[in-house]
Amino acid sequence: FARTDDPVHLFEFLVQLVKGVRKLADVELLQLAVRVGVHVGSVIVGGWGTRQHPRLTTWGEGCDVAKLCARYAEPGGIVATERFLEMVPEPAKEAMHAAAAHSRVIGTISQ
């Protein structure tokens, strides 16, 4: 992360994303839920495709662990690894846990 508060901003964004999907599902009467996995690790980013139809993809340990976290998440939930949470300053971590307890959108897994 470029700044020490980036993990906090990411968490806040993910909470809003989950809530937004939940709200959309309620309004449109859809059975729709998102599962989010968060991890910090190495990834490779590459582009492929054509000029008219470019594609961007990522792969590597960071993607694999985040995907595993998402599998453990409840529908509408966020699961973060301890490695991610270690990057969050203590005061912000307390606020994150309070928000998570209120909205039930986070869990953690150890590596």
MDAnalysis code that builds the backbone (N, CA, C; Angstrom):
import MDAnalysis as mda
import numpy as np

u = mda.Universe.empty(333, n_residues=111, atom_resindex=np.repeat(np.arange(111), 3), trajectory=True)
u.add_TopologyAttr("name", ["N", "CA", "C"] * 111)
u.add_TopologyAttr("resid", np.arange(1, 112))
u.add_TopologyAttr("resname", ["PHE", "ALA", "ARG", "THR", "ASP", "ASP", "PRO", "VAL", "HIS", "LEU", "PHE", "GLU", "PHE", "LEU", "VAL", "GLN", "LEU", "VAL", "LYS", "GLY", "VAL", "ARG", "LYS", "LEU", "ALA", "ASP", "VAL", "GLU", "LEU", "LEU", "GLN", "LEU", "ALA", "VAL", "ARG", "VAL", "GLY", "VAL", "HIS", "VAL", "GLY", "SER", "VAL", "ILE", "VAL", "GLY", "GLY", "TRP", "GLY", "THR", "ARG", "GLN", "HIS", "PRO", "ARG", "LEU", "THR", "THR", "TRP", "GLY", "GLU", "GLY", "CYS", "ASP", "VAL", "ALA", "LYS", "LEU", "CYS", "ALA", "ARG", "TYR", "ALA", "GLU", "PRO", "GLY", "GLY", "ILE", "VAL", "ALA", "THR", "GLU", "ARG", "PHE", "LEU", "GLU", "MET", "VAL", "PRO", "GLU", "PRO", "ALA", "LYS", "GLU", "ALA", "MET", "HIS", "ALA", "ALA", "ALA", "ALA", "HIS", "SER", "ARG", "VAL", "ILE", "GLY", "THR", "ILE", "SER", "GLN"])
u.atoms.positions = np.array([
    [0.836, -1.176, 0.000],
    [0.000, 0.000, 0.000],
    [0.877, 1.233, 0.000],
    [0.426, 2.259, -0.659],
    [1.204, 3.487, -0.766],
    [1.134, 4.311, 0.519],
    [-0.016, 4.264, 1.210],
    [-0.178, 5.041, 2.441],
    [-0.648, 4.103, 3.545],
    [-0.401, 4.495, 4.784],
    [-0.774, 3.633, 5.902],
    [-2.281, 3.498, 6.072],
    [-3.065, 4.449, 5.544],
    [-4.514, 4.350, 5.698],
    [-5.187, 3.673, 4.493],
    [-4.413, 3.217, 3.516],
    [-5.005, 2.540, 2.364],
    [-5.786, 1.286, 2.736],
    [-5.294, 0.422, 3.659],
    [-6.097, -0.740, 4.038],
    [-7.460, -0.349, 4.623],
    [-7.504, 0.733, 5.369],
    [-8.762, 1.196, 5.952],
    [-9.711, 1.659, 4.847],
    [-9.180, 2.406, 3.887],
    [-10.014, 2.866, 2.766],
    [-10.527, 1.675, 1.951],
    [-9.672, 0.678, 1.754],
    [-10.100, -0.515, 1.032],
    [-11.235, -1.202, 1.778],
    [-11.089, -1.363, 3.081],
    [-12.140, -2.005, 3.869],
    [-13.450, -1.217, 3.768],
    [-13.366, 0.102, 3.900],
    [-14.573, 0.935, 3.817],
    [-15.238, 0.787, 2.446],
    [-14.422, 0.740, 1.394],
    [-14.958, 0.537, 0.047],
    [-15.659, -0.808, -0.058],
    [-15.041, -1.862, 0.476],
    [-15.631, -3.195, 0.383],
    [-16.939, -3.297, 1.156],
    [-17.005, -2.658, 2.315],
    [-18.261, -2.645, 3.078],
    [-19.352, -1.965, 2.255],
    [-19.022, -0.838, 1.624],
    [-20.003, -0.139, 0.796],
    [-20.395, -0.971, -0.427],
    [-19.439, -1.690, -1.004],
    [-19.729, -2.562, -2.138],
    [-20.728, -3.645, -1.739],
    [-20.476, -4.313, -0.631],
    [-21.368, -5.375, -0.164],
    [-22.758, -4.805, 0.124],
    [-22.811, -3.664, 0.802],
    [-24.102, -3.041, 1.102],
    [-24.820, -2.612, -0.180],
    [-24.070, -2.099, -1.153],
    [-24.669, -1.678, -2.416],
    [-25.269, -2.846, -3.186],
    [-24.575, -3.970, -3.216],
    [-25.106, -5.161, -3.886],
    [-26.353, -5.646, -3.162],
    [-26.317, -5.624, -1.825],
    [-27.480, -6.043, -1.037],
    [-28.682, -5.134, -1.331],
    [-28.429, -3.823, -1.409],
    [-29.509, -2.869, -1.675],
    [-30.080, -3.073, -3.079],
    [-29.200, -3.262, -4.064],
    [-29.643, -3.516, -5.433],
    [-30.499, -4.777, -5.490],
    [-30.061, -5.818, -4.812],
    [-30.823, -7.065, -4.801],
    [-32.204, -6.863, -4.183],
    [-32.267, -6.073, -3.108],
    [-33.554, -5.807, -2.455],
    [-34.484, -5.007, -3.369],
    [-33.947, -3.984, -4.019],
    [-34.760, -3.120, -4.883],
    [-35.262, -3.887, -6.105],
    [-34.395, -4.674, -6.692],
    [-34.745, -5.393, -7.925],
    [-35.338, -6.776, -7.656],
    [-35.490, -7.128, -6.376],
    [-36.012, -8.436, -5.980],
    [-35.199, -9.575, -6.599],
    [-33.887, -9.454, -6.475],
    [-32.968, -10.454, -7.013],
    [-32.362, -11.276, -5.887],
    [-32.034, -12.508, -6.179],
    [-31.252, -13.303, -5.244],
    [-29.794, -13.106, -5.642],
    [-29.197, -12.092, -5.064],
    [-27.859, -11.678, -5.457],
    [-27.060, -11.345, -4.205],
    [-25.883, -11.898, -4.102],
    [-24.998, -11.585, -2.984],
    [-23.563, -11.709, -3.474],
    [-22.704, -10.945, -2.880],
    [-21.297, -10.966, -3.235],
    [-20.516, -11.545, -2.050],
    [-19.456, -12.256, -2.353],
    [-18.527, -12.764, -1.335],
    [-17.174, -12.142, -1.648],
    [-16.531, -11.564, -0.649],
    [-15.283, -10.843, -0.876],
    [-14.163, -11.470, -0.056],
    [-13.016, -11.660, -0.699],
    [-11.810, -12.115, -0.027],
    [-10.740, -11.053, -0.139],
    [-10.036, -10.784, 0.969],
    [-9.009, -9.740, 0.994],
    [-7.706, -10.334, 1.505],
    [-6.640, -10.108, 0.746],
    [-5.313, -10.591, 1.118],
    [-4.281, -9.629, 0.545],
    [-3.110, -9.620, 1.128],
    [-2.001, -8.819, 0.626],
    [-0.910, -9.793, 0.205],
    [-0.528, -9.745, -1.050],
    [0.498, -10.655, -1.540],
    [0.920, -10.282, -2.942],
    [1.814, -11.074, -3.488],
    [2.355, -10.816, -4.823],
    [1.369, -11.246, -5.896],
    [1.253, -10.400, -6.914],
    [0.431, -10.720, -8.076],
    [1.160, -10.267, -9.336],
    [0.763, -10.850, -10.424],
    [1.247, -10.433, -11.736],
    [0.038, -9.897, -12.484],
    [0.197, -8.746, -13.093],
    [-0.886, -8.136, -13.854],
    [-0.458, -8.107, -15.309],
    [-1.326, -8.582, -16.167],
    [-0.982, -8.608, -17.572],
    [-2.168, -8.286, -18.458],
    [-1.869, -7.730, -19.592],
    [-2.892, -7.421, -20.565],
    [-2.803, -8.376, -21.733],
    [-3.928, -8.672, -22.312],
    [-3.976, -9.498, -23.505],
    [-5.235, -9.145, -24.271],
    [-5.455, -9.759, -25.387],
    [-6.609, -9.425, -26.207],
    [-6.175, -8.559, -27.382],
    [-7.148, -7.920, -27.967],
    [-6.879, -7.079, -29.127],
    [-7.045, -5.617, -28.741],
    [-6.683, -4.756, -29.641],
    [-6.831, -3.328, -29.394],
    [-8.306, -2.957, -29.203],
    [-9.183, -3.599, -29.953],
    [-10.615, -3.332, -29.841],
    [-11.231, -3.999, -28.608],
    [-10.646, -5.085, -28.163],
    [-11.175, -5.841, -27.024],
    [-10.051, -6.194, -26.049],
    [-9.495, -5.175, -25.384],
    [-8.398, -5.457, -24.460],
    [-8.907, -6.169, -23.199],
    [-8.065, -6.971, -22.621],
    [-8.375, -7.683, -21.390],
    [-7.232, -7.460, -20.406],
    [-7.583, -7.393, -19.148],
    [-6.592, -7.266, -18.086],
    [-6.833, -8.406, -17.113],
    [-5.795, -9.085, -16.719],
    [-5.946, -10.189, -15.783],
    [-4.851, -10.145, -14.725],
    [-5.128, -10.781, -13.606],
    [-4.144, -10.892, -12.529],
    [-4.037, -12.353, -12.125],
    [-2.866, -12.759, -11.693],
    [-2.690, -14.100, -11.167],
    [-1.510, -14.106, -10.215],
    [-1.452, -15.112, -9.371],
    [-0.381, -15.230, -8.396],
    [-0.905, -15.566, -7.017],
    [0.012, -15.654, -6.065],
    [-0.311, -16.042, -4.692],
    [-1.355, -15.130, -4.076],
    [-1.246, -13.839, -4.289],
    [-2.198, -12.900, -3.709],
    [-3.618, -13.146, -4.197],
    [-3.755, -13.414, -5.482],
    [-5.084, -13.700, -6.057],
    [-5.625, -15.024, -5.544],
    [-4.747, -16.026, -5.468],
    [-5.194, -17.351, -5.028],
    [-5.707, -17.324, -3.594],
    [-4.989, -16.638, -2.713],
    [-5.406, -16.579, -1.311],
    [-6.683, -15.750, -1.166],
    [-6.789, -14.642, -1.900],
    [-8.011, -13.829, -1.846],
    [-9.215, -14.637, -2.335],
    [-9.020, -15.426, -3.382],
    [-10.104, -16.265, -3.894],
    [-10.521, -17.301, -2.839],
    [-9.551, -17.870, -2.146],
    [-9.850, -18.821, -1.076],
    [-10.639, -18.137, 0.046],
    [-10.243, -16.932, 0.401],
    [-10.973, -16.172, 1.430],
    [-12.421, -15.959, 1.017],
    [-12.637, -15.606, -0.238],
    [-13.996, -15.373, -0.722],
    [-14.840, -16.640, -0.616],
    [-14.220, -17.798, -0.815],
    [-14.968, -19.055, -0.679],
    [-15.446, -19.276, 0.750],
    [-14.678, -18.798, 1.731],
    [-15.055, -18.947, 3.137],
    [-16.073, -17.897, 3.584],
    [-16.231, -16.859, 2.816],
    [-17.159, -15.783, 3.199],
    [-18.604, -16.245, 3.044],
    [-19.423, -15.770, 3.939],
    [-20.862, -15.976, 3.798],
    [-21.345, -15.099, 2.649],
    [-22.469, -15.427, 2.021],
    [-23.010, -14.510, 1.011],
    [-23.212, -13.121, 1.625],
    [-22.699, -12.115, 0.963],
    [-22.751, -10.757, 1.496],
    [-21.668, -10.499, 2.520],
    [-20.641, -11.330, 2.551],
    [-19.604, -11.209, 3.576],
    [-18.222, -10.936, 3.035],
    [-17.348, -10.526, 3.937],
    [-15.947, -10.241, 3.630],
    [-15.093, -11.078, 4.567],
    [-14.108, -11.774, 4.011],
    [-13.133, -12.490, 4.817],
    [-11.765, -11.952, 4.451],
    [-11.009, -11.528, 5.464],
    [-9.666, -10.979, 5.267],
    [-8.649, -11.867, 5.972],
    [-7.450, -11.922, 5.416],
    [-6.388, -12.681, 6.063],
    [-5.757, -11.847, 7.173],
    [-5.088, -12.536, 8.070],
    [-4.374, -11.831, 9.131],
    [-3.302, -10.925, 8.548],
    [-2.695, -11.329, 7.438],
    [-1.660, -10.495, 6.813],
    [-2.219, -9.130, 6.433],
    [-3.446, -9.113, 5.922],
    [-4.085, -7.829, 5.597],
    [-4.336, -7.037, 6.878],
    [-4.910, -7.688, 7.874],
    [-5.263, -6.980, 9.111],
    [-4.040, -6.464, 9.860],
    [-2.892, -7.131, 9.702],
    [-1.657, -6.649, 10.328],
    [-1.238, -5.288, 9.790],
    [-1.688, -4.943, 8.604],
    [-1.312, -3.672, 7.983],
    [-2.198, -2.517, 8.439],
    [-3.247, -2.838, 9.178],
    [-4.197, -1.822, 9.612],
    [-3.755, -1.276, 10.965],
    [-3.632, 0.046, 11.123],
    [-3.268, 0.630, 12.418],
    [-4.294, 0.264, 13.489],
    [-3.843, 0.098, 14.726],
    [-4.713, -0.343, 15.820],
    [-5.997, 0.472, 15.976],
    [-5.948, 1.805, 16.009],
    [-7.215, 2.542, 16.170],
    [-8.209, 2.240, 15.047],
    [-7.699, 2.130, 13.825],
    [-8.577, 1.836, 12.693],
    [-9.079, 0.400, 12.766],
    [-8.239, -0.512, 13.267],
    [-8.636, -1.911, 13.388],
    [-9.833, -2.055, 14.328],
    [-9.813, -1.293, 15.421],
    [-10.942, -1.335, 16.358],
    [-12.223, -0.844, 15.678],
    [-12.118, 0.207, 14.887],
    [-13.285, 0.729, 14.176],
    [-13.771, -0.277, 13.136],
    [-12.837, -0.947, 12.457],
    [-13.206, -1.950, 11.472],
    [-13.962, -3.101, 12.123],
    [-13.449, -3.574, 13.251],
    [-14.109, -4.679, 13.941],
    [-15.486, -4.261, 14.449],
    [-15.608, -3.026, 14.901],
    [-16.915, -2.538, 15.360],
    [-17.902, -2.490, 14.194],
    [-17.452, -1.989, 13.054],
    [-18.319, -1.933, 11.872],
    [-18.662, -3.338, 11.404],
    [-17.681, -4.232, 11.462],
    [-17.908, -5.600, 11.025],
    [-18.894, -6.312, 11.931],
    [-18.771, -6.111, 13.221],
    [-19.687, -6.755, 14.161],
    [-21.106, -6.259, 13.928],
    [-21.219, -4.982, 13.601],
    [-22.545, -4.398, 13.373],
    [-23.171, -4.916, 12.079],
    [-22.376, -5.026, 11.016],
    [-22.938, -5.408, 9.725],
    [-22.664, -6.865, 9.356],
    [-21.877, -7.556, 10.180],
    [-21.520, -8.955, 9.945],
    [-20.909, -9.168, 8.569],
    [-19.896, -8.407, 8.259],
    [-19.300, -8.523, 6.930],
    [-17.815, -8.883, 6.947],
    [-17.282, -9.307, 8.067],
    [-15.857, -9.656, 8.041],
    [-15.559, -10.839, 8.937],
    [-14.621, -11.615, 8.504],
    [-14.050, -12.691, 9.288],
    [-12.573, -12.717, 8.969],
    [-11.813, -13.541, 9.631],
    [-10.387, -13.623, 9.329],
    [-9.987, -15.081, 9.218],
    [-8.950, -15.319, 8.429],
    [-8.338, -16.634, 8.387],
    [-6.840, -16.460, 8.541],
    [-6.194, -17.438, 9.112],
    [-4.747, -17.417, 9.270],
    [-4.126, -18.125, 8.072],
    [-2.887, -17.746, 7.803],
    [-2.176, -18.425, 6.726],
    [-1.261, -19.451, 7.301],
])
